[in-house]
Amino acid sequence: MPIDNVPLRPAWVEVNLNAIEQNTRRLGEIARPAEVMAMVKANGYGHGAVEASRAALRGGATWLGVYSVGEGIELRRAGIDAPILVVGPTPPRWACVAVEHRLTLTVFSMETVAAIADAARVCNRRAQVHIKIDTGMTRLGVMPEEAVNFARAVSDLVELEGAFTHFSMADTPDAYGEEGWGRAYTRQQLARFGETLDALDQAGIVLRYRHVANSPATLNLPEARFNLVRSGILIYGLDPSPEVPRPSGFVPALAFKTEVALVKSVPAGKYVGYGATFRTTRPTRLAVLMVGYADGFRRAPRHYGEVLVRGQRAPIAGRVCMDQTMVDVTDIEGVQPGDEVVLIGRQGPEEICAEEVAEKLGANNYETITTISARVERRYVSEG
């Protein structure tokens, strides 16, 4: 076999590109007539930014969203020509390369706006920006009462194409155990954004795009869709949150896998792994897996708990190591070296989903999939 076709990593992620395409199309049906911006920051939520972008565009997305200029440049260098919004801050020193690569930038600082305008003159290119309004996230953005003056100043220097804000609680409608508290806060943010848009309209400031709806708001707050929605987690087929599950028609696109390196039989009373934290209580068959915390297979303070081997659940035995993990396969017939092991995904009748893993880790599904290490190979399939 040619060396180029030999997998050199014993842990890998399988990404179903058809699922991303179909999820994006389903989202577009829900959001219509609004356009869809597919969020592909953080390496496409761990799925691979370039391939995820192409799949989302095939599914009808008209925009791509990234966090940083570097993420946008990666997509341009891959030949992706769609509009790309950098939703994070752009330090002035990055302005020139951003304009050169035709990235639309988020602005909330006149220092950055001035740098973008200078870069546009030097490069002889149009520079388009979206203003970020802080309606209650208390992170990036200009305050609503400053928006009109800021927008006027921006419009004097560059092309102001849009304005947006970001919900902080759309995924937690019943926060802090109080029914509707998060939903009310989200509606307050939406009201502030609407009032700001009205003020911009009254000032004669023309905006082509107005956007605020993330995945949960796209599902549950139709009046927040305006003419563009920004979705990440839904296009990858996962739940926006436990309180806002995905509707039917959305399919998880990612599976995290490894294989068995060795199966060994050990007697009762045998310590397993670092720190001797696990001791067998019966004659035990252990499978050593070729995955560890350097792959993003969490070690502490909590771990995945179980994996799937031959379609059955096998508990982790002892501490997860940097590159390897031991699991108890005593009750699973016929396990042998080379067997595929599923960490996230389906195998036979059983499934370990990202949401289940997140609950065990005390995390959310966003963190669970985006922290799968970059050293884990992404393998792309087209199924379904």
C-alpha positions as CSV (number, residue, x, y, z in Angstrom):
1,M,0.0,0.0,0.0
2,P,1.4,3.5,-0.9
3,I,2.5,5.3,2.3
4,D,0.1,8.2,1.5
5,N,-2.8,5.9,2.0
6,V,-1.7,4.5,5.3
7,P,-3.3,6.1,8.4
8,L,-0.5,7.1,10.7
9,R,-2.6,8.1,13.7
10,P,-4.3,5.5,15.9
11,A,-7.1,8.0,17.0
12,W,-9.2,9.8,14.5
13,V,-12.4,11.8,14.0
14,E,-14.8,10.8,11.2
15,V,-16.8,13.8,9.8
16,N,-19.9,13.1,7.7
17,L,-19.9,16.0,5.3
18,N,-23.4,15.1,4.0
19,A,-24.7,15.6,7.5
20,I,-23.2,19.1,7.7
21,E,-24.7,19.9,4.3
22,Q,-28.1,18.5,5.2
23,N,-28.1,20.2,8.6
24,T,-27.4,23.5,7.0
25,R,-30.2,23.0,4.5
26,R,-32.6,22.2,7.3
27,L,-31.5,25.3,9.2
28,G,-32.1,27.4,6.1
29,E,-35.7,26.0,5.9
30,I,-36.3,27.1,9.5
31,A,-34.7,30.5,9.1
32,R,-36.1,31.4,5.7
33,P,-36.2,34.1,4.3
34,A,-33.1,35.0,6.4
35,E,-29.8,33.9,5.1
36,V,-27.5,31.6,7.0
37,M,-24.0,32.3,8.3
38,A,-22.3,29.0,9.1
39,M,-20.0,29.5,12.1
40,V,-16.8,27.6,11.3
41,K,-14.5,29.1,14.0
42,A,-12.4,26.8,16.2
43,N,-11.5,24.6,13.2
44,G,-15.2,24.2,12.4
45,Y,-16.1,23.3,15.9
46,G,-13.4,20.5,15.7
47,H,-14.8,19.2,12.4
48,G,-12.2,20.9,10.1
49,A,-12.9,24.4,9.0
50,V,-12.2,24.1,5.3
51,E,-14.3,20.9,4.7
52,A,-17.1,22.1,7.0
53,S,-17.2,25.4,5.2
54,R,-17.5,23.8,1.8
55,A,-20.3,21.4,3.1
56,A,-22.2,24.3,4.7
57,L,-22.0,26.3,1.5
58,R,-23.3,23.4,-0.5
59,G,-26.2,23.3,2.0
60,G,-27.1,26.9,1.2
61,A,-25.1,29.0,3.7
62,T,-24.3,32.3,2.1
63,W,-21.8,33.5,4.8
64,L,-19.1,32.0,6.9
65,G,-18.2,33.2,10.4
66,V,-14.8,32.9,12.0
67,Y,-13.2,34.3,15.1
68,S,-9.9,35.6,13.9
69,V,-8.3,37.0,10.8
70,G,-6.0,33.9,10.7
71,E,-9.0,31.6,10.5
72,G,-10.4,33.6,7.6
73,I,-7.1,33.6,5.7
74,E,-7.1,29.8,6.1
75,L,-10.4,29.6,4.2
76,R,-9.3,32.0,1.5
77,R,-6.1,30.1,0.9
78,A,-8.2,27.0,0.4
79,G,-10.0,28.7,-2.4
80,I,-13.2,29.6,-0.5
81,D,-14.7,32.8,-2.0
82,A,-17.8,33.2,0.1
83,P,-18.3,36.3,2.3
84,I,-16.5,35.7,5.6
85,L,-17.2,37.7,8.8
86,V,-14.5,37.9,11.5
87,V,-16.6,38.1,14.6
88,G,-13.7,38.6,17.0
89,P,-11.5,41.7,17.5
90,T,-9.0,42.7,14.8
91,P,-5.9,44.5,16.2
92,P,-4.9,47.4,13.9
93,R,-1.7,45.5,12.9
94,W,-3.8,42.8,11.3
95,A,-5.9,45.2,9.2
96,C,-3.8,45.2,6.1
97,V,-3.7,41.4,5.7
98,A,-7.4,41.2,6.5
99,V,-8.4,43.6,3.8
100,E,-6.0,41.9,1.3
101,H,-7.9,38.7,1.9
102,R,-11.4,40.4,1.5
103,L,-12.5,39.6,5.1
104,T,-15.4,41.5,6.5
105,L,-14.4,42.8,9.9
106,T,-16.2,43.4,13.2
107,V,-15.6,46.9,14.6
108,F,-16.2,48.6,17.9
109,S,-13.0,50.8,18.1
110,M,-12.2,53.8,16.0
111,E,-8.5,52.8,16.2
112,T,-9.3,49.6,14.3
113,V,-11.6,51.4,11.9
114,A,-8.8,53.9,11.0
115,A,-6.4,51.1,10.4
116,I,-8.9,49.3,8.2
117,A,-9.4,52.5,6.2
118,D,-5.7,53.0,5.7
119,A,-5.3,49.4,4.6
120,A,-8.1,49.8,2.1
121,R,-6.3,52.8,0.5
122,V,-3.0,51.1,0.4
123,C,-4.5,47.9,-1.1
124,N,-6.9,49.7,-3.3
125,R,-9.7,47.5,-2.1
126,R,-13.1,48.0,-0.6
127,A,-13.3,47.4,3.2
128,Q,-16.5,46.2,4.7
129,V,-17.3,46.1,8.3
130,H,-20.1,45.2,10.7
131,I,-20.6,47.0,14.0
132,K,-20.9,44.9,17.2
133,I,-23.4,46.3,19.7
134,D,-23.2,45.2,23.3
135,T,-26.7,44.7,24.4
136,G,-26.0,42.6,27.6
137,M,-23.2,40.1,26.9
138,T,-20.8,42.7,28.4
139,R,-18.0,41.5,26.2
140,L,-17.1,43.1,22.8
141,G,-19.1,45.9,21.3
142,V,-20.1,49.5,21.5
143,M,-22.9,50.5,23.9
144,P,-26.3,51.1,22.3
145,E,-26.3,54.8,23.3
146,E,-23.0,55.2,21.4
147,A,-24.0,53.3,18.3
148,V,-25.3,56.2,16.1
149,N,-22.2,58.5,16.6
150,F,-19.9,55.5,16.2
151,A,-21.7,54.4,13.0
152,R,-21.5,57.9,11.5
153,A,-17.8,58.0,12.1
154,V,-17.3,54.5,10.7
155,S,-19.3,55.3,7.6
156,D,-17.1,58.3,6.9
157,L,-14.1,55.9,6.6
158,V,-15.2,52.5,5.4
159,E,-18.3,50.7,4.0
160,L,-20.6,49.9,6.9
161,E,-22.5,46.8,5.8
162,G,-24.1,45.5,8.9
163,A,-24.7,45.6,12.7
164,F,-25.1,42.7,15.1
165,T,-25.2,41.7,18.7
166,H,-24.9,38.4,20.6
167,F,-27.3,36.7,23.0
168,S,-25.8,35.5,26.2
169,M,-28.8,33.4,27.5
170,A,-30.7,32.2,24.4
171,D,-29.6,28.7,25.3
172,T,-30.7,28.9,28.9
173,P,-34.3,30.1,28.9
174,D,-34.9,29.0,32.5
175,A,-31.6,30.1,34.1
176,Y,-30.8,29.9,37.8
177,G,-33.8,27.7,38.4
178,E,-36.2,30.5,37.7
179,E,-38.7,29.8,34.9
180,G,-38.3,32.2,32.0
181,W,-35.5,34.3,33.6
182,G,-33.1,33.7,30.7
183,R,-35.8,34.0,28.1
184,A,-36.7,37.5,29.6
185,Y,-33.1,38.6,29.5
186,T,-32.8,37.5,25.9
187,R,-35.9,39.5,25.0
188,Q,-34.4,42.5,26.8
189,Q,-31.3,42.2,24.6
190,L,-33.4,41.9,21.5
191,A,-35.3,45.0,22.5
192,R,-32.1,47.0,23.0
193,F,-30.9,45.8,19.7
194,G,-34.1,46.8,18.0
195,E,-34.1,50.2,19.6
196,T,-30.5,50.7,18.4
197,L,-31.5,49.7,14.8
198,D,-34.4,52.2,14.9
199,A,-32.0,54.9,16.0
200,L,-29.6,54.0,13.2
201,D,-32.5,54.1,10.7
202,Q,-33.6,57.5,11.9
203,A,-30.1,58.8,11.5
204,G,-30.1,57.7,7.9
205,I,-27.5,54.9,8.3
206,V,-28.2,52.1,5.8
207,L,-27.4,48.6,6.9
208,R,-27.6,45.7,4.5
209,Y,-27.4,43.0,7.2
210,R,-28.9,42.9,10.7
211,H,-28.2,39.8,12.7
212,V,-28.4,38.5,16.3
213,A,-29.9,35.0,16.2
214,N,-27.6,32.2,17.2
215,S,-28.7,28.5,17.0
216,P,-31.1,28.5,20.0
217,A,-32.6,31.9,19.1
218,T,-33.0,30.8,15.5
219,L,-35.2,27.9,16.8
220,N,-37.1,29.7,19.5
221,L,-37.2,33.4,18.8
222,P,-38.4,33.9,15.2
223,E,-38.5,37.7,15.6
224,A,-34.7,37.7,16.1
225,R,-33.9,36.2,12.7
226,F,-33.9,39.5,10.9
227,N,-32.2,38.8,7.5
228,L,-29.2,36.7,8.6
229,V,-28.8,34.1,11.3
230,R,-25.5,32.8,12.7
231,S,-25.4,29.1,13.5
232,G,-22.6,26.8,14.6
233,I,-23.7,23.9,16.8
234,L,-26.8,23.1,14.8
235,I,-25.0,22.7,11.5
236,Y,-22.9,20.1,13.2
237,G,-26.1,18.3,14.3
238,L,-25.8,18.8,18.0
239,D,-28.1,20.3,20.7
240,P,-27.7,24.1,21.3
241,S,-28.1,23.2,25.0
242,P,-29.9,20.7,27.2
243,E,-32.8,23.2,27.5
244,V,-32.9,23.8,23.7
245,P,-32.6,20.4,22.0
246,R,-32.1,20.1,18.2
247,P,-35.3,19.5,16.2
248,S,-35.8,16.4,14.1
249,G,-33.8,16.4,10.9
250,F,-30.4,17.4,12.4
251,V,-27.8,14.6,12.5
252,P,-24.5,14.6,14.4
253,A,-21.7,14.9,11.9
254,L,-18.7,13.8,14.1
255,A,-17.5,10.5,15.5
256,F,-14.4,10.2,17.6
257,K,-12.7,6.8,17.3
258,T,-9.5,4.7,18.1
259,E,-8.6,1.1,18.2
260,V,-7.4,-1.7,20.5
261,A,-3.7,-2.1,20.8
262,L,-3.5,-5.0,23.2
263,V,-5.8,-7.3,25.2
264,K,-4.4,-8.8,28.4
265,S,-5.8,-10.9,31.2
266,V,-4.9,-10.0,34.7
267,P,-5.8,-11.5,38.1
268,A,-8.0,-10.0,40.8
269,G,-6.1,-7.5,43.0
270,K,-4.0,-6.0,40.2
271,Y,-3.4,-2.3,40.1
272,V,-4.0,-0.6,36.8
273,G,-2.4,2.6,35.5
274,Y,-0.8,5.7,37.0
275,G,-1.3,6.4,40.7
276,A,-2.7,2.9,41.3
277,T,-6.2,4.4,41.4
278,F,-7.9,1.3,40.1
279,R,-7.6,-2.3,41.3
280,T,-9.3,-5.3,39.8
281,T,-11.8,-7.1,41.9
282,R,-12.0,-10.2,39.7
283,P,-10.0,-11.9,36.9
284,T,-10.2,-9.2,34.3
285,R,-9.5,-8.7,30.6
286,L,-8.2,-5.3,29.8
287,A,-8.0,-3.6,26.4
288,V,-5.3,-1.0,25.9
289,L,-6.6,1.8,23.6
290,M,-4.5,4.0,21.4
291,V,-5.9,7.3,22.7
292,G,-5.2,9.6,25.6
293,Y,-5.5,13.1,27.0
294,A,-3.1,14.5,24.4
295,D,-5.8,13.6,21.9
296,G,-8.4,15.5,23.9
297,F,-9.8,12.3,25.6
298,R,-10.1,14.0,28.9
299,R,-8.2,12.7,32.0
300,A,-9.4,15.0,34.8
301,P,-11.2,16.1,36.8
302,R,-13.6,13.7,35.1
303,H,-13.3,11.4,32.1
304,Y,-15.6,9.9,29.5
305,G,-16.4,7.0,31.7
306,E,-17.1,4.5,29.0
307,V,-16.4,3.7,25.4
308,L,-17.9,1.4,22.8
309,V,-16.2,-1.9,21.8
310,R,-18.0,-4.4,19.6
311,G,-21.2,-2.5,20.1
312,Q,-21.1,-2.7,23.9
313,R,-20.1,-0.3,26.7
314,A,-16.7,-0.8,28.3
315,P,-15.7,1.2,31.4
316,I,-12.4,3.0,31.7
317,A,-10.1,1.3,34.1
318,G,-7.7,3.7,36.0
319,R,-6.4,7.0,34.8
320,V,-6.3,8.1,31.2
321,C,-2.7,8.4,30.1
322,M,-1.2,10.9,27.7
323,D,-1.4,8.5,24.7
324,Q,-3.2,5.4,26.0
325,T,-6.2,4.3,28.0
326,M,-7.2,1.0,29.6
327,V,-10.8,-0.3,29.5
328,D,-12.4,-3.4,31.1
329,V,-13.7,-5.7,28.4
330,T,-14.2,-8.8,30.6
331,D,-17.9,-9.0,29.7
332,I,-17.4,-8.4,26.0
333,E,-16.7,-11.4,23.8
334,G,-13.9,-11.7,21.3
335,V,-12.2,-8.3,21.7
336,Q,-8.9,-8.3,20.0
337,P,-6.1,-5.9,18.8
338,G,-7.3,-3.8,15.8
339,D,-10.9,-3.6,16.9
340,E,-12.4,-0.2,16.3
341,V,-13.4,1.7,19.5
342,V,-15.9,4.5,19.5
343,L,-15.5,7.3,22.0
344,I,-18.2,9.6,20.6
345,G,-20.7,8.2,18.1
346,R,-22.6,5.0,17.3
347,Q,-21.4,1.4,17.1
348,G,-24.0,-1.2,16.5
349,P,-27.1,-0.7,18.7
350,E,-25.2,1.6,21.2
351,E,-24.4,5.3,21.0
352,I,-22.3,7.7,23.1
353,C,-23.3,11.1,22.0
354,A,-21.4,14.4,22.6
355,E,-24.1,15.5,25.0
356,E,-23.7,12.4,27.2
357,V,-20.0,12.9,27.3
358,A,-20.4,16.6,28.1
359,E,-22.6,15.8,31.1
360,K,-20.0,13.3,32.4
361,L,-17.2,15.9,32.0
362,G,-19.2,18.7,33.6
363,A,-18.8,20.6,30.3
364,N,-21.0,21.3,27.3
365,N,-21.0,19.7,23.9
366,Y,-19.3,22.7,22.3
367,E,-16.3,22.2,24.6
368,T,-16.3,18.5,24.2
369,I,-15.9,18.5,20.4
370,T,-13.7,21.6,20.1
371,T,-11.1,20.3,22.5
372,I,-10.4,17.1,20.5
373,S,-6.7,17.6,19.8
374,A,-5.4,18.9,16.5
375,R,-3.1,15.9,16.3
376,V,-6.2,13.7,15.8
377,E,-6.6,13.0,12.1
378,R,-9.9,14.2,10.6
379,R,-11.2,11.7,8.0
380,Y,-14.1,12.8,5.8
381,V,-16.9,10.6,4.6
382,S,-20.1,11.3,2.7
383,E,-22.9,9.2,4.0
384,G,-26.7,9.6,4.1
